[in-house]
Amino acid sequence: MSSPTFEFSLLEQQLPGGSVRLVEATTGDSWIELKSHALREACQILRDHQDCQFNVLSDLTAVDWFSPAGKKPVIADPRFEVVYHLLSLTRQKTLTLKVILPRPDRDELSEIPSIADLWLAANWHEREAFDMFGIRFTGHPDLRRILCPEDWEGYPLRKDYEFPLEYHGIRGR
Protein backbone atom coordinates (compact mmCIF):
# COMPACT_ATOMS: atom_id res chain seq x y z
CA MET A 1 0.00 0.00 0.00
CA SER A 2 1.37 3.40 -0.91
CA SER A 3 1.90 6.17 1.62
CA PRO A 4 -0.69 8.98 1.60
CA THR A 5 1.99 11.66 1.06
CA PHE A 6 0.09 13.51 -1.70
CA GLU A 7 -3.09 13.73 0.37
CA PHE A 8 -1.09 14.78 3.43
CA SER A 9 0.69 17.56 1.48
CA LEU A 10 -2.61 18.79 0.08
CA LEU A 11 -4.23 18.92 3.53
CA GLU A 12 -1.14 20.47 5.12
CA GLN A 13 -1.31 23.32 2.58
CA GLN A 14 -5.03 23.97 3.02
CA LEU A 15 -5.63 23.44 6.75
CA PRO A 16 -4.49 25.54 9.72
CA GLY A 17 -0.98 24.77 11.02
CA GLY A 18 -0.67 21.75 13.27
CA SER A 19 -4.06 20.32 12.24
CA VAL A 20 -2.70 17.42 10.23
CA ARG A 21 0.07 14.86 10.71
CA LEU A 22 1.27 11.97 8.57
CA VAL A 23 1.94 8.78 10.53
CA GLU A 24 4.18 6.39 8.62
CA ALA A 25 3.55 2.87 9.87
CA THR A 26 6.41 0.41 9.92
CA THR A 27 3.91 -2.42 9.40
CA GLY A 28 0.51 -2.09 7.79
CA ASP A 29 -0.93 1.07 6.28
CA SER A 30 0.13 4.62 7.11
CA TRP A 31 -2.54 7.15 8.03
CA ILE A 32 -3.29 10.82 8.36
CA GLU A 33 -4.04 12.10 11.86
CA LEU A 34 -6.28 15.17 12.15
CA LYS A 35 -7.35 17.53 14.91
CA SER A 36 -11.13 17.30 15.35
CA HIS A 37 -11.68 20.95 14.36
CA ALA A 38 -10.14 20.22 10.93
CA LEU A 39 -12.05 17.00 10.21
CA ARG A 40 -14.96 18.37 8.15
CA GLU A 41 -12.79 20.60 5.97
CA ALA A 42 -10.28 17.79 5.41
CA CYS A 43 -13.02 15.36 4.41
CA GLN A 44 -14.54 17.89 2.03
CA ILE A 45 -11.15 18.49 0.38
CA LEU A 46 -10.46 14.75 0.06
CA ARG A 47 -13.92 14.14 -1.42
CA ASP A 48 -14.03 17.12 -3.83
CA HIS A 49 -10.43 17.71 -4.96
CA GLN A 50 -9.98 16.47 -8.53
CA ASP A 51 -6.76 14.61 -7.65
CA CYS A 52 -8.31 12.83 -4.65
CA GLN A 53 -11.98 11.99 -5.30
CA PHE A 54 -12.50 9.91 -2.16
CA ASN A 55 -16.16 9.40 -2.94
CA VAL A 56 -16.87 6.51 -0.54
CA LEU A 57 -16.71 6.32 3.25
CA SER A 58 -16.30 2.57 3.59
CA ASP A 59 -16.08 2.50 7.38
CA LEU A 60 -16.04 4.65 10.49
CA THR A 61 -15.26 3.16 13.87
CA ALA A 62 -13.74 4.05 17.22
CA VAL A 63 -11.08 2.60 19.51
CA ASP A 64 -10.98 3.04 23.29
CA TRP A 65 -7.36 3.03 24.51
CA PHE A 66 -8.32 3.07 28.19
CA SER A 67 -6.60 0.51 30.45
CA PRO A 68 -8.60 -0.52 33.53
CA ALA A 69 -6.85 -0.42 36.91
CA GLY A 70 -4.39 -3.25 37.35
CA LYS A 71 -3.82 -3.74 33.63
CA LYS A 72 -0.70 -2.62 31.82
CA PRO A 73 -1.58 0.42 29.65
CA VAL A 74 -1.24 -0.07 25.91
CA ILE A 75 -0.52 3.63 25.46
CA ALA A 76 0.39 6.33 27.97
CA ASP A 77 -2.68 8.56 27.73
CA PRO A 78 -6.17 7.07 27.71
CA ARG A 79 -8.07 8.34 24.70
CA PHE A 80 -10.47 7.56 21.90
CA GLU A 81 -9.50 7.30 18.26
CA VAL A 82 -12.18 7.78 15.63
CA VAL A 83 -11.03 6.01 12.47
CA TYR A 84 -12.30 6.79 8.96
CA HIS A 85 -11.63 4.54 5.96
CA LEU A 86 -12.07 6.34 2.64
CA LEU A 87 -12.11 4.91 -0.86
CA SER A 88 -11.61 6.55 -4.23
CA LEU A 89 -13.29 4.38 -6.84
CA THR A 90 -11.90 6.59 -9.62
CA ARG A 91 -8.30 6.36 -8.44
CA GLN A 92 -8.61 2.88 -6.91
CA LYS A 93 -7.01 4.09 -3.69
CA THR A 94 -7.83 3.85 0.01
CA LEU A 95 -7.01 6.27 2.78
CA THR A 96 -7.22 6.06 6.56
CA LEU A 97 -7.88 9.14 8.70
CA LYS A 98 -7.69 9.17 12.50
CA VAL A 99 -8.90 11.78 14.96
CA ILE A 100 -7.62 11.56 18.53
CA LEU A 101 -10.11 12.60 21.21
CA PRO A 102 -9.33 13.02 24.90
CA ARG A 103 -11.10 10.36 26.94
CA PRO A 104 -13.58 12.03 29.28
CA ASP A 105 -14.77 10.78 32.64
CA ARG A 106 -17.04 7.76 32.62
CA ASP A 107 -20.37 9.64 32.41
CA GLU A 108 -19.23 12.31 29.95
CA LEU A 109 -19.10 12.23 26.15
CA SER A 110 -16.33 13.18 23.75
CA GLU A 111 -17.40 15.32 20.80
CA ILE A 112 -16.39 15.42 17.15
CA PRO A 113 -18.05 17.07 14.12
CA SER A 114 -20.40 14.92 12.06
CA ILE A 115 -19.63 14.21 8.40
CA ALA A 116 -23.04 12.63 7.71
CA ASP A 117 -23.84 15.35 5.17
CA LEU A 118 -20.61 14.62 3.24
CA TRP A 119 -21.08 10.84 2.95
CA LEU A 120 -24.51 9.39 3.66
CA ALA A 121 -22.92 6.17 4.96
CA ALA A 122 -21.59 8.17 7.90
CA ASN A 123 -25.11 8.53 9.28
CA TRP A 124 -25.40 5.00 10.65
CA HIS A 125 -21.67 4.60 11.33
CA GLU A 126 -21.74 7.70 13.57
CA ARG A 127 -24.86 6.45 15.33
CA GLU A 128 -23.12 3.15 16.03
CA ALA A 129 -20.01 4.88 17.44
CA PHE A 130 -22.30 7.04 19.59
CA ASP A 131 -24.26 4.01 20.80
CA MET A 132 -21.24 1.81 21.55
CA PHE A 133 -18.61 4.36 22.70
CA GLY A 134 -20.56 7.48 23.71
CA ILE A 135 -18.90 9.75 21.16
CA ARG A 136 -21.20 12.65 20.30
CA PHE A 137 -21.13 13.70 16.63
CA THR A 138 -22.10 17.37 16.67
CA GLY A 139 -24.35 18.41 13.80
CA HIS A 140 -25.59 14.85 13.17
CA PRO A 141 -29.17 14.93 11.81
CA ASP A 142 -30.49 12.06 13.99
CA LEU A 143 -28.00 11.07 16.69
CA ARG A 144 -29.70 8.36 18.73
CA ARG A 145 -29.01 4.76 19.65
CA ILE A 146 -29.00 2.28 16.78
CA LEU A 147 -28.12 -1.08 18.41
CA CYS A 148 -29.11 -0.71 22.07
CA PRO A 149 -32.58 0.22 23.29
CA GLU A 150 -33.13 3.96 23.87
CA ASP A 151 -33.24 3.51 27.66
CA TRP A 152 -29.96 1.52 27.82
CA GLU A 153 -27.45 2.96 30.27
CA GLY A 154 -23.81 3.27 29.34
CA TYR A 155 -21.77 2.51 26.25
CA PRO A 156 -20.92 -1.20 25.84
CA LEU A 157 -17.62 -0.94 23.94
CA ARG A 158 -15.97 1.42 26.42
CA LYS A 159 -13.29 -0.40 28.37
CA ASP A 160 -14.76 0.85 31.68
CA TYR A 161 -18.31 -0.34 30.86
CA GLU A 162 -20.01 -2.40 33.54
CA PHE A 163 -22.61 -4.79 32.17
CA PRO A 164 -25.92 -4.34 34.02
CA LEU A 165 -27.03 -7.09 36.38
CA GLU A 166 -30.49 -6.89 34.87
CA TYR A 167 -32.49 -5.02 32.26
CA HIS A 168 -36.28 -4.79 32.62
CA GLY A 169 -36.30 -7.84 34.88
CA ILE A 170 -34.07 -9.94 32.61
CA ARG A 171 -30.85 -11.17 34.27
CA GLY A 172 -27.70 -9.97 32.55
CA ARG A 173 -25.15 -12.33 34.06
Buried (B, 14 or more C-beta within 10 A) or exposed (E): EEBBEEBBEBBBEBBEEEBBBBBEEEEEBBBBBBBBEBBBBBBBBBBEBEEBBBBBBEEBBBBBBBBEEEEEEEEEEBBBBBBBBBBBEEEEBBBBBBBBBEBBEEEEEBEBBBBBEBBEBBBEBBBBBBBBBBBBBEEBEEBEBBEBEEEEEBBEBBBBBEEBEEBEEEEEE
